[in-house]
Amino acid sequence: MQRIPEPERADDVERETGHAVRRFRPMMLEPSGLAPKGRTLSARLARGVDFCFRHALAVLIAAAVVSLAGGIYAARRFAIDTNISNLISSELPWRQRELAYEAAFPQTNQSILAVVDAPTPELAGAAERAFTQELAKDSDAFRSVTALGEFFARHSLLYMSAADLKATTDPIKGAAPLIGTLNGDPSLRGLTQALMLVLTGVQAERLSLEQMSGTFDAFSAAIEDALAGRPAYFSWKVQLNGKPAGADDLRRLVEIWARLDFANLEPGRQATDAVRAAAQRANLADDAARLRLTGPVPIADTEFGSLREGATLNGIISAALVLTILWLALGSWRLVLAVAVTLGAGLAVAAGLGIALVGALNPISIAFAVLFVGLGADFAIQFSMRYRERRYEMGDLHAAVVSGAQWIGVPLLLAALSAAAGFFSFIPTSYRGLAELGLISGFGMLIAYLACMTLLPASMRLVRPPSEPHWLGFPALAGADRFLARHRIAVVVATAGIVVAGLPLLAALRFDFNPLHLRDPNEEAIATYLELARSPTFAANPAEVMSASAEAATAVADKLAALPEVAQTRTIDSFVPDDQDEKLKLIAAAATALDSALDPGARRPAPSDAENVAALKTAAERLEKAAEGRAGPAKRLAGDMMQLANASADVREAAQTAFAQPLGWDLDELRAALHPERITRTSLPADFQREWISPDGHYRTQAVPKGDQDDNATLQRFADAVLAAEPNATGSAISIALWAQTMITAFIEAGLLALAVIALILMVALRRVRDMLLTLIPLLVAAVITLEISALIGFPLNYANIMALPVLLGIGVAFKIYYITAWRAGESKFLQSVLTRAVFFSALMTATAFGSLWISSNPGISSMGRMLVLSLACTLASAALFQPALMGPPRRRVET
């Protein structure tokens, strides 16, 4: 091989580019094979690369066999455990309480909450009845179905206070003639006769037209809708209550205990499909009702389903971006092919090993593939860049590969070991999801390094990339290098000042570990849940306590109810009305007065259409006369009734249905409500009892927070107060608070352990405390500035974006090691160097891959992308700008 003398090449480069490069020091090479002599680690690694280059075909065959075996094993054994409860260690005391509660009341986190909405309370009740009847036909998908609308409707009078009950039943008893008329003739004719009775009361001055104005307007609205061909609705309950229906009046909640399959990405998909099929069979849409699904199962399935949606397209786009950046970095599609083969084979082996180590992946550990590609590509880019630099200087492919390996082998090994140590540091923590990710990713770093030092040089021999005609550095940054050299102390002091000045911001760093905040609020399950959370009667994030007896549960409820942070408490006895003896007497008296009026056998034959027309005209004339020509609701209704009389029979049929159908339902409910049974704990519906009493005899107490149940500060205060009063409490509010503490503790523990192990590795390898500190200090600076900026812009850490910290640790320590080893080898002028080019493209590729997550509609994934881009920008700036200034002029080259 002919090699141009170094002084001549260096002078040429300086002449052509306007700056000097470090003089190349020729290695001691074997005459036939370029294998370096010596016992240093770098020389030994270079000899290993030389061996792989010489025996490229054998290495490729061996790599193909191993990667194929790993890929087949991973494909056959691939499984995902989507139960997010398994992400935290079961050894934690609060987690043990949570598991015990979930074992006793599994339906609380395995439920589908079906929300049935309708335009009127009557339609909502009818839709619920039809829906639950259809649900009962499918026992394969559901363990139980709890719908209490019919039960509470029948016993509604018992749940009133005695005073409210008397105030309700007295007017009903007085309205017996009107009720009898409507019950006997639920048609347009009967409605007009009931109106005649009202007008008789007006004439007798027992009531006024003004008192009836709201009812008249409601009648008019329904008639006008029918006349216009629009769906017509009318609610007798609304008229009886004298006020518009609220959101709680217009919806019914059906709780469904689903059978789940955690081997699937969406464990509750079969159950939710069965629920929607039941709703379709119940013709909810035909009854103007709307079904929405929320609760733990649909919320989790929505999250995992959103990850699958567009996964193929996103994968193709990400792969295209990675290949494009590799081409920009490496300048040759042949070299890109060699790197792609190396990454693909390494990923297959890492996947197979990962499945063997943990069995089923979890929603966090599945991210190991992205981490492997990101850091594996960094290793490959660093190796390839050093090869390209040597190829430019030496010309020969074989010599350039081996020489580049001798230079980069040790830095890559230190980077791989340090990154692996960083990931392994999560294994001892209580955050099991991240511990498994750390286990797989740690071994993945070692696999990536081995692939880079074996398969990549072998692939290079086969693809034979072209020679390098140009120097690869950034000559335009020579001025910046000179500035850093002249003002390095000022740069270090300024950076330290910025870090110290920003430390108070860390006190304002927010942690948002509410899982709902990581989901798309426009998704049906999330939007519905947030809507329900605004209702004071709905327990969106409660605290739960298990007791050994009903008396103990009541005592706990009384204790928690006294806390100012608690809005209300419930036990099963909360659903047993008090003062039932007195209430039953009042109800019996009302039943005596109304039974004859409600007798279903007293119904008259249905009128003909002509009879309805005649009745409408007569009632319209009398109402017009009663209005005495004055504009108002009475005159409006008179005109509408006359128009209805002159309309087609189909229009009158639609109007009659709007009035008569809900009337029939309400009369049936009133009939049942006047003959309730005494309610005891054991007379409550069996499925409902199961929600409050476990099979082994534990009683459940529930406490609901006062204030916004979706507010983190409110939940934290609530959880702290409940735990102080009842240390055995669990439930979603407690879990959110304690899960956050567990995660923060896990990251602190893992971070300290990682720094200690990485410091030890660097100390052994670099053999100087100062060099070890020169590597770690820039890493800490990047981490602190990342957190400070997050606090400054109000960007909270959450379950998803906290994943950026392990990435920052892995990428960051690798970048810092590259610079410290280059500095120890005598390099300077880093900004214009090939090293910075390699670091820049490595960071660009990782930032592009992760940064594309930023535009995701999923808030959790988007926040992960934002944090990754921010952390990578801080890491790159710290490595390329702060670390060279901190290191200063290079020392004498240290052999490794």
Secondary structure, 3 states (H helix, E strand, C coil): CCCCCHHHHHHHHHHHHCCCCCCCCCCCECCCCCCECCCCHHHHHHHHHHHHHHCHHHHHHHHHHHHHHHHHHHHHHCCECCCHHHHCCCCCHHHHHHHHHHHHCHHHCCEEEEEEECCCHHHHHHHHHHHHHHHCCCCCCEEEEEECHHHHHHCHHHHCCHHHHHHHHHHHHHCHHHHHHHHHCCCHHHHHHHHHHHHHHHHCCCCCCCCCHHHHHHHHHHHHHHHCCCCCCCCHHHHHHCCCCCCCCCEEEEEEEECCCCCCCCCCHHHHHHHHHHHHHCCCCCCCCEEEEECHHHHHHHHHHHHHCCHHHHHHHHHHHHHHHHHHHHCCHHHHHHHHHHHHHHHHHHHHHHHHHHCCECCCHHHHHHHHHHHHHHHHHHHHHHHHHHHHHHCCHHHHHHHHHHHHHHHHHHHHHHHHHHHHCCCCCCCHHHHHHHHHHHHHHHHHHHHHHHHHHHHHHHHCCCCCCCCCCCHHHHHHHHHHHHCHHHHHHHHHHHHHHHHHHHHHCCECCCHHHHCCCCCHHHHHHHHHHCCCCCCCCCEEEEECCHHHHHHHHHHHHCCCCEEEEECHHHHCCCCHHHHHHHHHHHHHHHCCCCCHHHCCCCCCHHHHHHHHHHHHHHHHHHHCCCCCHHHHHHHHHHHHHHCCHHHHHHHHHHHHHHHHHHHHHHHHHCCCCCCCHHHCCHHHHHHHECCCCCEEEEEEECCCCCCHHHHHHHHHHHHHHCCCCECHHHHHHHHHHHHHHHHHHHHHHHHHHHHHHHHHHHCCHHHHHHHHHHHHHHHHHHHHHHHHCCCCECCCHHHHHHHHHHHHHHHHHHHHHHHHCCCCCHHHCHHHHHHHHHHHHHHHHHHHHHHCCCHHHHHHHHHHHHHHHHHHHHHHHHHHHHHCCCCCCCCC
